[in-house]
Amino acid sequence: MEKIIDILDSIAYEKGIKITDVENALQESLIITAQKMVDASLIFDAKIDKANKKLILLQKIEVVGNSDERLEEGAKDAEGNSLNHENYIAIDEAKSINSDLEIGDFLSYELEFENMGRNAATILAGNFEYRLQRFVEEGILSKYKEKIGKIVSGVVTRVDKNENTFIEIGEIKGVLYRKNRIKGEGFRVGDTLKAVVRAVNIDKNLGLIVELSRTSPKFLENLLALEVPELKDEKITIEASARIPGTRSKIALSTTSAQIDPIGAIVGVKGVRINAVSSQLNRESIDCVEYSDIPEMFIARALSPAAVVSVQIEKAPEGGEKGKAIVTINSDQKSKAIGKEGLNIRLASMLTKYDIELNEIGGRVASNTETNDESVEKTTDVSSLEALFK
């Protein structure tokens, strides 16, 4: 036992976990070993005496009233589970041992671990290693849960038959499922790629694994932050973003400084900044709009490059997530507002969180619930599409 106590600090350093976690793992392992080797129905405790480099195993006995039913053999608890009467001692008997004891206190008796036989040491070692690994996994799980929504980089180690891409990220595996990959992308073993952490899960076959995404709006936001110092310094804020991955996206920007043009800062001189991000997204087109906390103004800007005449907001129905915006435009702005294949109005709806209905002056209504390319175009409801890229 003395040898184990001597190397606790080394184990903590090697495993990258706290010394208190190592000590807890050792104490839990000793208790479980005692339950297996002696009696699982008894109550045990364990302590580490660092001064004497000793691991102490204790049997605990609760002090109860003289007529307590738990003192009798065959006693059961309120749920009908059998109780071991050896876990209890009558108050009068307890006071004969220690006069300061009261009902509810515990008597503790030290047991010699060495007397449990050769198998006890093997079982203790196995339990200790298992619990150390649990603390390691919990530490990694906590570490990467804090990275959800943030960008990571790794090296591709495998691509399976379903085109799921597996990446080595430090001490853990990451997986970029095909559904989270931008259309048209392909990766090979040895490639280095960036992605945003979407979720952290424990897989029965693969163990702890990080689910990555390149289709999330958060990935776009993180890439922009790497290219634009004003974003990192929080002089510019991305208030909202929406993507149809690999095709087109919109971001809403605000700034705390009157001296900064948020759109100009994001685009960069001759578009160098935004083009650098677009090149990492399979040439995805990125539209920048200035955010406003006035919904009518924000919706009008989100429909850029179309010029909007007016916006009328209708409240969301009871229990509904989105309100409705009726946008009036001139007939010559209709195609710009809707965009190719309805992309512009879809993204504007996703960005603003409003269902947008276009009211063409001199014509009939066009809304974001139609997708044909006739004289009046409407796009499909984006709620299901929006859910894919959260």
VOGU-3710 file (C-alpha; in Angstrom, 3 decimals, decimal comma):
1> mekiidilds> 0,000/0,000/0,000  2,883/2,377/0,765  4,077/2,161/-2,842  0,664/3,272/-4,169  0,604/6,297/-1,843  4,090/7,283/-3,045  3,096/7,474/-6,705  -0,304/9,211/-6,474  1,183/12,546/-7,593  2,926/10,849/-10,520
11> iayekgikit> -0,299/9,132/-11,587  -2,168/12,453/-11,480  0,505/14,118/-13,644  0,628/11,243/-16,144  -3,154/11,047/-16,511  -3,630/14,807/-16,561  -6,187/14,796/-13,726  -6,389/16,347/-10,258  -4,631/14,649/-7,351  -7,963/14,697/-5,459
21> dvenalqesl> -9,534/12,664/-8,285  -6,738/10,085/-8,024  -7,222/9,855/-4,264  -10,993/9,468/-4,658  -10,469/6,741/-7,275  -8,191/4,823/-4,898  -10,599/5,134/-1,968  -13,603/4,048/-4,057  -11,613/1,106/-5,399  -10,658/-0,065/-1,907
31> iitaqkmvda> -14,301/0,079/-0,742  -15,529/-1,911/-3,764  -12,749/-4,480/-3,282  -13,707/-4,925/0,378  -17,377/-5,384/-0,549  -16,401/-8,107/-3,009  -13,905/-9,897/-0,772  -15,751/-9,579/2,563  -19,487/-8,835/2,277  -21,280/-6,499/-0,127
41> slifdakidk> -23,992/-5,802/2,473  -21,548/-4,261/4,972  -20,731/-0,539/5,057  -17,104/0,361/4,378  -15,111/3,569/4,202  -11,552/4,349/3,166  -9,075/7,082/4,068  -5,593/8,035/2,953  -3,097/8,774/5,735  -0,461/10,746/3,821
51> ankklillqk> 1,706/11,370/6,874  2,166/7,647/7,488  1,776/6,699/3,784  -1,051/4,367/4,638  -4,369/3,479/3,006  -6,903/2,786/5,759  -9,953/0,524/5,313  -12,787/0,953/7,802  -16,022/-0,881/8,581  -18,748/1,525/9,729
61> ievvgnsder> -21,542/0,625/12,144  -24,468/2,981/12,802  -25,653/3,672/16,350  -29,422/3,107/16,692  -32,001/2,879/19,469  -32,080/-0,183/21,714  -35,364/-1,411/20,248  -34,617/-0,534/16,624  -35,902/-3,253/14,266  -32,709/-3,064/12,208
71> leegakdaeg> -30,850/-4,841/15,015  -32,795/-8,017/14,281  -31,860/-10,612/11,667  -34,082/-10,555/8,609  -34,923/-6,858/8,999  -36,070/-4,987/5,867  -36,149/-1,328/4,882  -39,249/0,656/3,799  -38,873/-0,643/0,216  -38,708/-4,258/1,359
81> nslnhenyia> -34,963/-4,684/0,828  -33,075/-6,929/3,248  -30,794/-5,225/5,794  -27,686/-6,614/7,453  -28,097/-6,293/11,222  -24,289/-6,183/11,554  -24,374/-2,613/10,205  -26,124/-1,431/13,387  -25,345/-1,306/17,109  -27,651/-0,491/20,034
91> ideaksinsd> -27,021/2,817/21,809  -26,368/1,195/25,201  -23,719/-1,122/23,742  -22,184/1,760/21,790  -21,908/3,935/24,910  -20,060/1,134/26,680  -17,422/1,575/23,987  -17,546/5,368/23,750  -19,752/7,396/26,102  -19,862/10,366/23,704
101> leigdflsye> -21,752/8,454/21,007  -25,349/9,343/20,174  -28,029/7,770/17,932  -27,112/8,417/14,315  -23,348/8,404/14,954  -21,051/5,745/13,493  -18,491/3,438/15,039  -15,540/2,691/12,763  -13,324/-0,380/12,928  -10,091/-0,583/10,985
111> lefenmgrna> -9,641/-3,709/8,847  -6,381/-5,137/7,534  -6,465/-5,223/3,743  -3,549/-7,652/3,634  -5,697/-10,272/5,388  -8,113/-10,440/2,429  -5,854/-12,673/0,353  -3,810/-12,434/-2,849  -6,754/-11,821/-5,150  -7,655/-8,650/-3,251
121> atilagnfey> -4,600/-6,764/-4,580  -5,405/-7,769/-8,173  -9,044/-6,704/-7,811  -7,978/-3,408/-6,205  -5,574/-2,655/-9,079  -8,262/-3,373/-11,693  -10,852/-1,216/-9,929  -8,320/1,586/-9,489  -7,392/1,642/-13,181  -11,061/1,571/-14,207
131> rlqrfveegi> -11,915/4,542/-11,980  -8,865/6,495/-13,096  -10,005/6,060/-16,689  -13,480/7,267/-15,719  -12,029/10,456/-14,230  -9,871/10,942/-17,341  -12,925/10,584/-19,615  -15,015/12,902/-17,436  -12,207/15,483/-17,604  -11,992/15,235/-21,386
141> lskykekigk> -15,796/15,306/-21,682  -15,948/18,486/-19,619  -13,071/20,041/-21,565  -14,656/19,474/-24,964  -18,172/20,372/-23,842  -16,742/23,817/-23,143  -15,576/23,874/-26,782  -19,057/23,319/-28,245  -19,594/26,052/-30,813  -15,844/26,699/-31,095
151> ivsgvvtrvd> -13,448/25,778/-33,874  -10,892/22,953/-33,669  -8,323/21,583/-36,095  -7,229/17,985/-36,644  -5,716/15,448/-39,019  -7,875/12,999/-40,962  -7,131/9,407/-39,911  -9,904/7,529/-41,704  -12,810/7,946/-44,103  -15,373/5,132/-43,918
161> knentfieig> -17,609/3,699/-46,645  -20,400/6,123/-45,669  -17,997/9,035/-46,229  -17,871/9,888/-42,538  -14,505/11,496/-41,824  -12,588/10,662/-38,623  -10,158/13,224/-37,259  -7,527/13,065/-34,543  -7,897/16,083/-32,248  -5,268/15,955/-29,541
171> eikgvlyrkn> -6,087/13,099/-27,176  -9,523/12,364/-28,616  -11,270/11,265/-31,805  -13,499/13,589/-33,781  -15,968/12,609/-36,470  -17,325/14,735/-39,294  -20,456/12,951/-40,446  -21,360/13,278/-44,086  -24,473/15,322/-43,187  -22,226/17,877/-41,452
181> rikgegfrvg> -19,923/18,243/-44,454  -20,314/20,943/-47,091  -21,671/19,536/-50,340  -18,877/18,826/-52,784  -16,169/18,485/-50,142  -13,994/15,407/-49,902  -11,131/14,550/-47,562  -8,270/12,058/-47,579  -6,175/10,486/-44,836  -3,512/12,976/-43,788
191> dtlkavvrav> -5,525/16,092/-44,650  -5,741/18,798/-41,998  -9,192/20,325/-41,601  -11,010/22,794/-39,429  -14,498/22,321/-38,049  -16,664/23,494/-35,189  -17,534/21,246/-32,240  -21,233/20,393/-32,568  -21,636/17,877/-29,747  -19,685/15,576/-27,423
201> nidknlgliv> -20,957/12,004/-27,056  -19,943/8,614/-25,705  -20,176/5,933/-28,405  -20,413/2,258/-27,355  -17,834/1,222/-29,949  -15,658/4,323/-30,296  -15,784/5,606/-26,712  -15,700/9,355/-26,129  -16,047/11,142/-29,450  -16,455/14,732/-30,625
211> elsrtspkfl> -19,038/15,381/-33,331  -17,834/18,077/-35,720  -19,622/20,265/-38,237  -18,658/22,411/-41,197  -22,272/23,312/-42,036  -23,132/25,131/-38,806  -23,410/28,946/-38,852  -21,041/28,849/-35,869  -18,322/27,515/-38,179  -18,700/30,553/-40,414
221> enllalevpe> -18,622/32,873/-37,397  -15,455/31,252/-36,023  -13,659/31,425/-39,385  -14,508/35,124/-39,639  -13,165/35,697/-36,117  -9,826/34,193/-37,202  -9,607/36,612/-40,133  -11,074/39,785/-38,589  -9,260/41,191/-35,505  -12,212/43,487/-34,740
231> lkdekitiea> -14,380/40,405/-34,123  -11,847/38,857/-31,777  -11,500/42,162/-29,914  -15,329/42,371/-29,716  -15,403/45,741/-31,456  -17,729/44,067/-33,968  -20,412/41,535/-33,020  -22,126/38,966/-35,224  -25,704/39,305/-33,991  -27,139/36,538/-36,189
241> saripgtrsk> -26,103/34,277/-39,029  -27,779/31,905/-41,477  -26,309/29,484/-43,999  -27,168/27,242/-46,863  -23,767/25,528/-46,667  -21,503/25,795/-49,674  -23,959/28,062/-51,499  -24,774/31,282/-49,680  -24,931/32,789/-46,203  -25,945/36,012/-44,480
251> ialsttsaqi> -24,516/37,578/-41,335  -25,912/40,498/-39,327  -23,284/42,795/-37,824  -23,222/45,482/-35,158  -20,457/47,606/-33,635  -19,875/49,504/-30,401  -17,658/52,085/-32,112  -18,877/54,871/-34,387  -15,455/54,899/-36,054  -15,782/51,314/-37,330
261> dpigaivgvk> -17,670/50,267/-40,441  -18,642/46,694/-39,505  -19,358/45,562/-43,065  -16,171/47,125/-44,417  -14,091/45,546/-41,653  -15,507/42,091/-42,359  -15,064/42,383/-46,132  -11,555/43,813/-45,885  -9,531/45,686/-48,487  -10,577/44,439/-51,938
271> gvrinavssq> -12,535/41,668/-50,190  -9,389/39,924/-48,933  -10,839/38,918/-45,547  -14,220/37,649/-46,640  -12,708/35,893/-49,681  -10,277/34,047/-47,394  -13,230/32,675/-45,428  -15,275/31,920/-48,550  -12,396/29,848/-49,958  -12,584/27,588/-46,875
281> lnresidcve> -16,307/27,077/-47,392  -16,199/25,747/-50,942  -16,584/29,317/-52,323  -19,757/29,996/-50,336  -21,091/33,510/-51,020  -21,278/35,594/-47,822  -23,641/38,589/-47,553  -23,109/41,116/-44,762  -25,940/43,287/-43,425  -26,014/45,813/-40,622
291> ysdipemfia> -28,074/44,647/-37,660  -30,907/46,704/-36,184  -32,954/45,962/-33,081  -35,930/47,442/-34,935  -37,437/44,343/-36,615  -38,841/46,220/-39,634  -35,475/47,781/-40,419  -33,593/44,523/-39,844  -35,895/42,595/-42,192  -35,545/45,277/-44,878
301> ralspaavvs> -31,742/45,068/-44,647  -31,789/41,273/-44,587  -33,545/41,246/-47,990  -30,662/43,168/-49,558  -29,867/43,679/-52,442  -33,614/44,300/-52,899  -34,960/47,768/-52,046  -37,931/47,500/-49,691  -40,848/49,958/-49,637  -42,284/48,974/-46,243
311> vqiekapegg> -42,420/46,183/-43,657  -45,415/45,290/-41,507  -44,957/42,894/-38,565  -47,624/40,461/-37,466  -47,261/38,735/-34,094  -46,552/35,018/-33,996  -49,608/32,838/-33,341  -49,959/31,501/-29,829  -47,370/28,766/-29,368  -45,630/29,662/-32,641
321> ekgkaivtin> -41,893/30,320/-32,797  -41,923/32,848/-35,636  -43,777/36,043/-36,294  -44,780/37,088/-39,792  -43,493/40,034/-41,791  -45,365/41,406/-44,805  -42,825/43,180/-46,999  -43,983/45,542/-49,725  -41,659/45,914/-52,748  -41,810/47,324/-56,241
331> sdqkskaigk> -42,231/44,787/-59,023  -38,721/45,418/-60,360  -37,258/44,373/-56,966  -39,138/41,080/-56,714  -36,477/38,884/-58,320  -33,748/40,440/-56,160  -35,758/39,907/-52,974  -36,475/36,269/-53,782  -33,094/35,505/-55,292  -32,008/32,541/-57,369
341> eglnirlasm> -33,992/29,450/-56,359  -35,441/31,501/-53,491  -32,133/31,654/-51,589  -32,271/35,317/-50,652  -35,706/35,244/-49,021  -34,966/31,916/-47,325  -31,778/33,241/-45,752  -33,455/36,502/-44,758  -36,171/34,519/-42,989  -33,609/32,317/-41,236
351> ltkydielne> -31,538/35,355/-40,234  -34,399/37,453/-38,841  -36,515/34,580/-37,446  -39,606/35,883/-39,280  -41,722/34,263/-41,971  -41,508/36,749/-44,818  -44,349/37,402/-47,242  -43,675/39,666/-50,231  -46,384/42,057/-51,346  -45,557/43,258/-54,849
361> iggrvasnte> -46,966/46,679/-55,687  -49,244/46,285/-58,671  -49,070/42,483/-58,522  -50,174/39,530/-56,415  -48,578/38,327/-53,234  -45,290/36,384/-53,201  -44,063/34,772/-49,979  -41,335/32,546/-48,629  -43,639/29,556/-49,152  -43,213/29,290/-52,942
371> tndesvektt> -40,194/28,063/-54,917  -41,112/28,210/-58,621  -39,442/30,592/-61,077  -42,683/31,956/-62,524  -43,552/35,678/-62,563  -44,590/35,333/-58,934  -42,118/33,271/-56,867  -42,444/31,899/-53,390  -39,975/29,857/-51,362  -40,606/26,863/-49,138
381> dvsslealfk> -41,015/27,112/-45,398  -37,478/27,186/-43,994  -38,177/25,812/-40,519  -37,048/22,282/-41,368  -34,084/23,553/-43,363  -33,096/25,852/-40,529  -33,018/22,987/-38,035  -30,394/21,170/-40,095  -27,796/23,887/-39,618  -28,189/24,797/-35,978
//
